[in-house]
Amino acid sequence: MTRCPFPNCPNDLPKGGVICVDHYFALEPARARFLNAAKVRLDRETDPKLRAHLAEQLEGYINAAIHSISTEEAESWRQRRWPARKQGETSVS
């Protein structure tokens, strides 16, 4: 699998994803949706010249997202959102 483009992020990308789930939810919702929309547009494009241009744009958008948050912020968000469960504990009551 492909790794998340954020520096020092050990997470894999989800199928068809641009960034890992932790970083996706750490981003502002509008920015996260924009990254997905850019990826979908790239995936649907058939013209090779336009695909290359869209790929460059997506790379720039990802770099902007990387600068907007850090890996540590994503990890702290994940810990707040999904605290570690005790062994044997389930999420279903």
MMTF fields as JSON, N, C-alpha, C and O atoms, coordinates in Angstrom:
{
  "mmtfVersion": "1.0.0",
  "mmtfProducer": "UNKNOWN",
  "numBonds": 371,
  "numAtoms": 372,
  "numGroups": 93,
  "numChains": 1,
  "numModels": 1,
  "chainsPerModel": [1],
  "groupsPerChain": [93],
  "chainIdList": ["A"],
  "bondAtomList": [4, 2, 8, 6, 12, 10, 16, 14, 20, 18, 24, 22, 28, 26, 32, 30, 36, 34, 40, 38, 44, 42, 48, 46, 52, 50, 56, 54, 60, 58, 64, 62, 68, 66, 72, 70, 76, 74, 80, 78, 84, 82, 88, 86, 92, 90, 96, 94, 100, 98, 104, 102, 108, 106, 112, 110, 116, 114, 120, 118, 124, 122, 128, 126, 132, 130, 136, 134, 140, 138, 144, 142, 148, 146, 152, 150, 156, 154, 160, 158, 164, 162, 168, 166, 172, 170, 176, 174, 180, 178, 184, 182, 188, 186, 192, 190, 196, 194, 200, 198, 204, 202, 208, 206, 212, 210, 216, 214, 220, 218, 224, 222, 228, 226, 232, 230, 236, 234, 240, 238, 244, 242, 248, 246, 252, 250, 256, 254, 260, 258, 264, 262, 268, 266, 272, 270, 276, 274, 280, 278, 284, 282, 288, 286, 292, 290, 296, 294, 300, 298, 304, 302, 308, 306, 312, 310, 316, 314, 320, 318, 324, 322, 328, 326, 332, 330, 336, 334, 340, 338, 344, 342, 348, 346, 352, 350, 356, 354, 360, 358, 364, 362, 368, 366],
  "bondOrderList": [1, 1, 1, 1, 1, 1, 1, 1, 1, 1, 1, 1, 1, 1, 1, 1, 1, 1, 1, 1, 1, 1, 1, 1, 1, 1, 1, 1, 1, 1, 1, 1, 1, 1, 1, 1, 1, 1, 1, 1, 1, 1, 1, 1, 1, 1, 1, 1, 1, 1, 1, 1, 1, 1, 1, 1, 1, 1, 1, 1, 1, 1, 1, 1, 1, 1, 1, 1, 1, 1, 1, 1, 1, 1, 1, 1, 1, 1, 1, 1, 1, 1, 1, 1, 1, 1, 1, 1, 1, 1, 1, 1],
  "groupList": [{"groupName": "MET", "atomNameList": ["N", "CA", "C", "O"], "elementList": ["N", "C", "C", "O"], "formalChargeList": [0, 0, 0, 0], "bondAtomList": [1, 0, 2, 1, 3, 2], "bondOrderList": [1, 1, 2], "singleLetterCode": "M", "chemCompType": "L-PEPTIDE LINKING"}, {"groupName": "THR", "atomNameList": ["N", "CA", "C", "O"], "elementList": ["N", "C", "C", "O"], "formalChargeList": [0, 0, 0, 0], "bondAtomList": [1, 0, 2, 1, 3, 2], "bondOrderList": [1, 1, 2], "singleLetterCode": "T", "chemCompType": "L-PEPTIDE LINKING"}, {"groupName": "ARG", "atomNameList": ["N", "CA", "C", "O"], "elementList": ["N", "C", "C", "O"], "formalChargeList": [0, 0, 0, 0], "bondAtomList": [1, 0, 2, 1, 3, 2], "bondOrderList": [1, 1, 2], "singleLetterCode": "R", "chemCompType": "L-PEPTIDE LINKING"}, {"groupName": "CYS", "atomNameList": ["N", "CA", "C", "O"], "elementList": ["N", "C", "C", "O"], "formalChargeList": [0, 0, 0, 0], "bondAtomList": [1, 0, 2, 1, 3, 2], "bondOrderList": [1, 1, 2], "singleLetterCode": "C", "chemCompType": "L-PEPTIDE LINKING"}, {"groupName": "PRO", "atomNameList": ["N", "CA", "C", "O"], "elementList": ["N", "C", "C", "O"], "formalChargeList": [0, 0, 0, 0], "bondAtomList": [1, 0, 2, 1, 3, 2], "bondOrderList": [1, 1, 2], "singleLetterCode": "P", "chemCompType": "L-PEPTIDE LINKING"}, {"groupName": "PHE", "atomNameList": ["N", "CA", "C", "O"], "elementList": ["N", "C", "C", "O"], "formalChargeList": [0, 0, 0, 0], "bondAtomList": [1, 0, 2, 1, 3, 2], "bondOrderList": [1, 1, 2], "singleLetterCode": "F", "chemCompType": "L-PEPTIDE LINKING"}, {"groupName": "ASN", "atomNameList": ["N", "CA", "C", "O"], "elementList": ["N", "C", "C", "O"], "formalChargeList": [0, 0, 0, 0], "bondAtomList": [1, 0, 2, 1, 3, 2], "bondOrderList": [1, 1, 2], "singleLetterCode": "N", "chemCompType": "L-PEPTIDE LINKING"}, {"groupName": "ASP", "atomNameList": ["N", "CA", "C", "O"], "elementList": ["N", "C", "C", "O"], "formalChargeList": [0, 0, 0, 0], "bondAtomList": [1, 0, 2, 1, 3, 2], "bondOrderList": [1, 1, 2], "singleLetterCode": "D", "chemCompType": "L-PEPTIDE LINKING"}, {"groupName": "LEU", "atomNameList": ["N", "CA", "C", "O"], "elementList": ["N", "C", "C", "O"], "formalChargeList": [0, 0, 0, 0], "bondAtomList": [1, 0, 2, 1, 3, 2], "bondOrderList": [1, 1, 2], "singleLetterCode": "L", "chemCompType": "L-PEPTIDE LINKING"}, {"groupName": "LYS", "atomNameList": ["N", "CA", "C", "O"], "elementList": ["N", "C", "C", "O"], "formalChargeList": [0, 0, 0, 0], "bondAtomList": [1, 0, 2, 1, 3, 2], "bondOrderList": [1, 1, 2], "singleLetterCode": "K", "chemCompType": "L-PEPTIDE LINKING"}, {"groupName": "GLY", "atomNameList": ["N", "CA", "C", "O"], "elementList": ["N", "C", "C", "O"], "formalChargeList": [0, 0, 0, 0], "bondAtomList": [1, 0, 2, 1, 3, 2], "bondOrderList": [1, 1, 2], "singleLetterCode": "G", "chemCompType": "PEPTIDE LINKING"}, {"groupName": "VAL", "atomNameList": ["N", "CA", "C", "O"], "elementList": ["N", "C", "C", "O"], "formalChargeList": [0, 0, 0, 0], "bondAtomList": [1, 0, 2, 1, 3, 2], "bondOrderList": [1, 1, 2], "singleLetterCode": "V", "chemCompType": "L-PEPTIDE LINKING"}, {"groupName": "ILE", "atomNameList": ["N", "CA", "C", "O"], "elementList": ["N", "C", "C", "O"], "formalChargeList": [0, 0, 0, 0], "bondAtomList": [1, 0, 2, 1, 3, 2], "bondOrderList": [1, 1, 2], "singleLetterCode": "I", "chemCompType": "L-PEPTIDE LINKING"}, {"groupName": "HIS", "atomNameList": ["N", "CA", "C", "O"], "elementList": ["N", "C", "C", "O"], "formalChargeList": [0, 0, 0, 0], "bondAtomList": [1, 0, 2, 1, 3, 2], "bondOrderList": [1, 1, 2], "singleLetterCode": "H", "chemCompType": "L-PEPTIDE LINKING"}, {"groupName": "TYR", "atomNameList": ["N", "CA", "C", "O"], "elementList": ["N", "C", "C", "O"], "formalChargeList": [0, 0, 0, 0], "bondAtomList": [1, 0, 2, 1, 3, 2], "bondOrderList": [1, 1, 2], "singleLetterCode": "Y", "chemCompType": "L-PEPTIDE LINKING"}, {"groupName": "ALA", "atomNameList": ["N", "CA", "C", "O"], "elementList": ["N", "C", "C", "O"], "formalChargeList": [0, 0, 0, 0], "bondAtomList": [1, 0, 2, 1, 3, 2], "bondOrderList": [1, 1, 2], "singleLetterCode": "A", "chemCompType": "L-PEPTIDE LINKING"}, {"groupName": "GLU", "atomNameList": ["N", "CA", "C", "O"], "elementList": ["N", "C", "C", "O"], "formalChargeList": [0, 0, 0, 0], "bondAtomList": [1, 0, 2, 1, 3, 2], "bondOrderList": [1, 1, 2], "singleLetterCode": "E", "chemCompType": "L-PEPTIDE LINKING"}, {"groupName": "GLN", "atomNameList": ["N", "CA", "C", "O"], "elementList": ["N", "C", "C", "O"], "formalChargeList": [0, 0, 0, 0], "bondAtomList": [1, 0, 2, 1, 3, 2], "bondOrderList": [1, 1, 2], "singleLetterCode": "Q", "chemCompType": "L-PEPTIDE LINKING"}, {"groupName": "SER", "atomNameList": ["N", "CA", "C", "O"], "elementList": ["N", "C", "C", "O"], "formalChargeList": [0, 0, 0, 0], "bondAtomList": [1, 0, 2, 1, 3, 2], "bondOrderList": [1, 1, 2], "singleLetterCode": "S", "chemCompType": "L-PEPTIDE LINKING"}, {"groupName": "TRP", "atomNameList": ["N", "CA", "C", "O"], "elementList": ["N", "C", "C", "O"], "formalChargeList": [0, 0, 0, 0], "bondAtomList": [1, 0, 2, 1, 3, 2], "bondOrderList": [1, 1, 2], "singleLetterCode": "W", "chemCompType": "L-PEPTIDE LINKING"}],
  "groupTypeList": [0, 1, 2, 3, 4, 5, 4, 6, 3, 4, 6, 7, 8, 4, 9, 10, 10, 11, 12, 3, 11, 7, 13, 14, 5, 15, 8, 16, 4, 15, 2, 15, 2, 5, 8, 6, 15, 15, 9, 11, 2, 8, 7, 2, 16, 1, 7, 4, 9, 8, 2, 15, 13, 8, 15, 16, 17, 8, 16, 10, 14, 12, 6, 15, 15, 12, 13, 18, 12, 18, 1, 16, 16, 15, 16, 18, 19, 2, 17, 2, 2, 19, 4, 15, 2, 9, 17, 10, 16, 1, 18, 11, 18],
  "groupIdList": [1, 2, 3, 4, 5, 6, 7, 8, 9, 10, 11, 12, 13, 14, 15, 16, 17, 18, 19, 20, 21, 22, 23, 24, 25, 26, 27, 28, 29, 30, 31, 32, 33, 34, 35, 36, 37, 38, 39, 40, 41, 42, 43, 44, 45, 46, 47, 48, 49, 50, 51, 52, 53, 54, 55, 56, 57, 58, 59, 60, 61, 62, 63, 64, 65, 66, 67, 68, 69, 70, 71, 72, 73, 74, 75, 76, 77, 78, 79, 80, 81, 82, 83, 84, 85, 86, 87, 88, 89, 90, 91, 92, 93],
  "secStructList": [7, 7, 5, 7, 1, 1, 6, 6, 7, 7, 7, 5, 7, 7, 6, 6, 7, 1, 1, 7, 2, 2, 2, 2, 2, 2, 1, 7, 2, 2, 2, 2, 2, 2, 2, 2, 2, 2, 2, 2, 2, 2, 2, 2, 7, 7, 7, 2, 2, 2, 2, 2, 2, 2, 2, 2, 2, 2, 2, 2, 2, 2, 2, 2, 2, 2, 2, 2, 1, 7, 2, 2, 2, 2, 2, 2, 2, 2, 2, 2, 2, 1, 7, 7, 7, 7, 6, 6, 7, 7, 1, 7, 7],
  "xCoordList": [0.838, 0.0, 0.878, 2.059, 0.285, 0.98, 0.858, -0.192, 1.918, 1.929, 1.344, 1.349, 0.846, 0.327, 1.472, 2.593, 1.202, 2.273, 2.731, 3.716, 2.034, 2.461, 3.773, 3.946, 4.703, 6.001, 5.85, 5.065, 6.602, 6.652, 5.326, 5.145, 4.408, 3.124, 3.264, 3.621, 2.986, 3.135, 1.908, 1.938, 0.834, -0.426, -0.446, 0.183, -1.176, -1.394, -2.572, -3.423, -2.601, -3.737, -4.902, -4.7, -6.119, -7.264, -7.404, -6.849, -8.122, -8.294, -8.866, -9.924, -8.158, -8.606, -8.4, -8.842, -7.739, -7.559, -6.345, -5.465, -6.328, -5.232, -4.329, -3.108, -4.952, -4.236, -4.863, -5.957, -4.182, -4.699, -5.928, -6.212, -6.628, -7.86, -7.59, -8.358, -6.509, -6.189, -5.999, -6.53, -5.257, -5.02, -6.258, -6.497, -7.038, -8.272, -9.172, -9.689, -9.353, -10.237, -9.581, -10.271, -8.271, -7.584, -7.658, -7.5, -7.898, -8.017, -9.352, -10.301, -9.399, -10.681, -11.574, -11.095, -12.859, -13.74, -13.752, -13.765, -13.748, -13.776, -12.511, -12.584, -11.367, -10.106, -10.074, -9.603, -10.568, -10.598, -11.503, -11.14, -12.67, -13.58, -12.946, -13.096, -12.237, -11.593, -10.534, -10.433, -9.741, -8.738, -9.402, -8.93, -10.494, -11.201, -11.773, -11.7, -12.338, -12.9, -11.808, -12.025, -10.643, -9.529, -9.062, -8.735, -9.029, -8.624, -9.632, -9.244, -10.915, -11.958, -11.852, -11.957, -11.642, -11.517, -10.305, -10.38, -9.202, -8.011, -8.299, -7.927, -8.957, -9.238, -10.16, -10.056, -11.056, -12.031, -11.526, -12.112, -10.455, -9.95, -9.3, -8.57, -9.578, -9.019, -7.9, -7.053, -7.876, -6.849, -5.514, -5.438, -4.469, -3.19, -2.566, -1.972, -2.699, -2.115, -2.823, -2.18, -4.145, -4.911, -4.713, -4.682, -4.578, -4.306, -2.992, -2.913, -1.971, -0.68, -0.828, -0.263, -1.584, -1.81, -2.576, -2.223, -3.624, -4.412, -3.589, -3.77, -2.686, -1.813, -0.877, -0.638, -0.35, 0.506, -0.289, 0.192, -1.503, -2.352, -2.635, -2.522, -3.002, -3.307, -2.1, -2.241, -0.921, 0.303, 0.478, 0.864, 0.198, 0.275, -0.756, -0.458, -1.969, -3.015, -2.634, -2.89, -2.023, -1.583, -0.486, -0.499, 0.464, 1.526, 0.955, 1.442, -0.067, -0.712, -1.385, -1.351, -1.995, -2.627, -1.583, -1.812, -0.434, 0.644, 1.097, 1.357, 1.187, 1.613, 0.537, 0.841, -0.714, -1.793, -1.917, -2.402, -1.487, -1.502, -0.224, 0.51, 0.029, 1.21, 0.779, -0.365, 1.686, 1.394, 1.011, 0.139, 1.664, 1.352, -0.081, -0.76, -0.543, -1.919, -2.904, -3.921, -2.605, -3.491, -3.538, -4.606, -2.382, -2.335, -3.108, -3.847, -2.955, -3.683, -5.182, -5.986, -5.56, -6.977, -7.507, -8.6, -6.738, -7.162, -7.323, -8.267, -6.394, -6.469, -7.712, -8.338, -8.059, -9.274, -10.53, -11.505, -10.491, -11.67, -11.883, -13.01, -10.806, -10.893, -9.901, -8.838, -10.237, -9.302, -9.093, -9.965, -7.925, -7.588, -8.579, -8.912, -9.043, -10.0, -9.254, -8.146, -9.878, -9.316, -9.48, -10.402, -8.6, -8.66, -9.988, -10.425, -10.623, -11.903, -13.109, -14.24, -12.889, -14.0, -14.413, -13.567, -15.715, -16.211, -16.89, -17.23, -17.085, -17.726, -19.249, -19.956, -19.752, -21.198, -21.64, -21.059, -22.66, -23.158, -24.162, -24.678],
  "yCoordList": [-1.191, 0.0, 1.249, 1.203, 2.331, 3.608, 4.295, 4.241, 4.931, 5.653, 7.044, 7.618, 7.57, 8.938, 9.907, 9.709, 10.951, 11.88, 12.817, 13.536, 12.822, 13.672, 13.147, 11.935, 14.039, 13.616, 12.772, 13.104, 11.696, 10.803, 10.127, 9.626, 10.095, 9.429, 7.958, 7.648, 7.048, 5.625, 4.999, 3.822, 5.763, 5.209, 4.999, 5.739, 3.984, 3.728, 4.558, 4.984, 4.777, 5.474, 4.512, 3.345, 4.988, 4.134, 4.0, 4.807, 3.012, 2.791, 4.053, 4.543, 4.566, 5.757, 7.045, 8.101, 6.988, 8.166, 8.988, 8.54, 10.201, 11.131, 11.219, 11.314, 11.188, 11.232, 10.205, 9.709, 9.881, 8.881, 9.425, 10.622, 8.541, 8.902, 9.879, 10.821, 9.669, 10.573, 12.003, 12.944, 12.162, 13.507, 14.074, 15.281, 13.219, 13.683, 14.374, 15.463, 13.737, 14.301, 15.419, 16.172, 15.529, 16.634, 17.919, 19.014, 17.787, 18.965, 19.666, 19.09, 20.926, 21.623, 20.842, 20.367, 20.695, 19.901, 20.363, 19.532, 21.664, 22.165, 21.767, 21.409, 21.826, 21.455, 19.956, 19.539, 19.156, 17.707, 17.35, 16.517, 17.974, 17.724, 18.169, 17.508, 19.296, 19.817, 18.842, 18.62, 18.257, 17.269, 16.074, 15.596, 15.601, 14.47, 14.829, 14.032, 16.018, 16.457, 16.55, 16.163, 17.058, 17.155, 15.762, 15.559, 14.823, 13.444, 12.787, 12.098, 12.99, 12.413, 12.986, 12.256, 14.299, 14.929, 14.357, 14.085, 14.181, 13.588, 12.163, 11.793, 11.37, 9.977, 9.854, 8.893, 10.813, 10.744, 11.337, 11.104, 12.092, 12.76, 11.746, 10.856, 11.893, 10.968, 11.587, 10.86, 12.898, 13.575, 13.546, 14.081, 12.948, 12.818, 14.163, 14.284, 15.15, 16.459, 17.115, 17.672, 17.04, 17.606, 16.799, 17.365, 15.463, 14.611, 15.028, 15.103, 15.295, 15.711, 17.04, 17.225, 17.95, 19.243, 19.07, 19.677, 18.24, 18.006, 17.296, 17.552, 16.406, 15.717, 16.713, 16.615, 17.667, 18.706, 19.579, 19.923, 19.925, 20.726, 19.974, 20.545, 18.696, 17.898, 17.819, 17.899, 17.663, 17.626, 18.942, 18.933, 20.051, 21.345, 21.472, 22.008, 20.981, 21.028, 20.161, 20.532, 19.005, 18.133, 18.824, 18.775, 19.468, 20.187, 21.312, 21.551, 22.002, 23.048, 22.444, 23.034, 21.275, 20.606, 20.171, 20.254, 19.705, 19.29, 20.47, 20.32, 21.624, 22.798, 23.313, 24.027, 22.958, 23.477, 22.712, 23.258, 21.469, 20.703, 19.884, 19.753, 19.352, 18.506, 17.102, 16.887, 16.167, 14.79, 14.698, 13.911, 15.503, 15.472, 15.926, 15.361, 16.93, 17.394, 16.298, 16.103, 15.589, 14.514, 13.395, 12.852, 13.053, 12.0, 12.414, 11.602, 13.655, 14.1, 14.128, 13.841, 14.474, 14.466, 13.043, 12.807, 12.081, 10.685, 10.167, 9.437, 10.549, 10.099, 10.658, 9.977, 11.901, 12.477, 11.832, 11.597, 11.55, 11.005, 9.541, 9.119, 8.756, 7.327, 6.944, 6.395, 7.229, 6.868, 5.353, 4.574, 4.967, 3.533, 2.815, 3.287, 1.675, 0.886, -0.12, -0.544, -0.49, -1.528, -2.862, -3.027, -3.805, -5.097, -5.77, -5.815, -6.286, -6.98, -6.052, -6.526, -4.744, -3.797, -3.67, -3.614, -3.626, -3.479, -2.138, -1.483, -1.738, -0.45, -0.569, 0.438, -1.812, -2.028, -2.32, -3.165, -1.621, -1.833, -2.945, -3.252],
  "zCoordList": [0.0, 0.0, 0.0, 0.345, -0.385, -0.427, 0.924, 1.565, 1.347, 2.622, 2.465, 1.376, 3.557, 3.605, 3.285, 3.753, 2.493, 2.117, 3.238, 3.068, 4.382, 5.493, 6.058, 6.185, 6.401, 6.932, 8.201, 9.09, 8.271, 9.433, 9.739, 10.849, 8.81, 9.035, 8.654, 7.517, 9.588, 9.297, 8.638, 8.279, 8.474, 7.994, 6.482, 5.727, 6.065, 4.646, 4.157, 4.938, 2.848, 2.255, 2.094, 1.758, 2.328, 2.017, 0.504, -0.241, 0.055, -1.385, -2.036, -1.641, -3.028, -3.73, -2.968, -3.42, -1.819, -0.983, -1.369, -2.104, -0.853, -1.103, 0.121, 0.003, 1.304, 2.58, 3.508, 3.238, 4.599, 5.537, 6.271, 6.236, 6.916, 7.615, 8.753, 8.95, 9.505, 10.621, 10.122, 10.711, 9.06, 8.534, 7.851, 7.897, 7.227, 6.588, 7.615, 7.364, 8.764, 9.776, 10.587, 11.276, 10.51, 11.186, 10.358, 10.896, 9.058, 8.196, 8.411, 8.943, 7.982, 7.941, 6.988, 5.959, 7.3, 6.43, 4.972, 4.064, 4.74, 3.366, 2.609, 1.433, 3.26, 2.604, 2.312, 1.253, 3.236, 3.031, 1.846, 1.015, 1.771, 0.648, -0.669, -1.696, -0.625, -1.83, -2.347, -3.554, -1.436, -1.848, -2.53, -3.562, -1.948, -2.549, -3.913, -4.848, -4.03, -5.312, -6.371, -7.519, -5.997, -6.939, -7.369, -8.538, -6.461, -6.772, -7.703, -8.646, -7.452, -8.305, -9.716, -10.702, -9.802, -11.129, -11.877, -13.075, -11.166, -11.783, -12.261, -13.375, -11.424, -11.775, -12.985, -13.747, -13.165, -14.261, -15.572, -16.63, -15.504, -16.708, -17.645, -17.208, -18.942, -19.929, -20.76, -21.278, -20.898, -21.687, -20.937, -19.831, -21.492, -20.781, -20.387, -19.316, -21.239, -20.941, -19.755, -18.865, -19.758, -18.652, -17.371, -16.279, -17.504, -16.326, -15.657, -14.431, -16.461, -15.913, -15.169, -14.091, -15.749, -15.097, -13.782, -12.771, -13.8, -12.589, -11.51, -10.32, -11.928, -10.969, -10.28, -9.077, -11.045, -10.457, -9.481, -8.402, -9.879, -8.991, -7.702, -6.618, -7.803, -6.623, -5.702, -4.482, -6.276, -5.463, -4.695, -3.526, -5.342, -4.665, -3.554, -2.487, -3.799, -2.77, -1.571, -0.425, -1.838, -0.749, 0.059, 1.289, -0.625, 0.082, 0.94, 2.045, 0.451, 1.243, 2.474, 3.554, 2.315, 3.453, 4.473, 5.68, 3.985, 4.886, 5.74, 6.934, 5.128, 5.881, 6.826, 7.782, 6.566, 7.419, 8.735, 9.726, 8.749, 10.005, 10.096, 9.116, 11.237, 11.405, 11.814, 12.212, 11.714, 12.091, 13.566, 13.936, 14.407, 15.837, 16.098, 16.955, 15.375, 15.554, 15.157, 15.823, 14.082, 13.645, 14.68, 14.965, 15.242, 16.247, 17.496, 18.053, 17.946, 19.14, 18.858, 19.745, 17.622, 17.275, 17.323, 17.838, 16.788, 16.792, 18.216, 18.515, 19.095, 20.485, 21.184, 21.996, 20.859, 21.461, 20.886, 21.6, 19.591, 18.917, 19.242, 19.498, 19.236, 19.499, 20.596, 20.304, 21.847, 22.926, 22.963, 22.575, 23.434, 23.491, 24.386, 25.473, 23.917, 24.683, 25.542, 25.213, 26.64, 27.488, 26.769, 25.971, 27.046, 26.387, 26.682, 27.832, 25.659, 25.813, 25.703, 25.59, 25.733, 25.641, 24.173, 23.281, 23.94, 22.576, 22.427, 23.412, 21.183, 20.942, 20.964, 21.025, 20.914, 20.93, 22.36, 23.042, 22.797, 24.168, 24.23, 25.305]
}
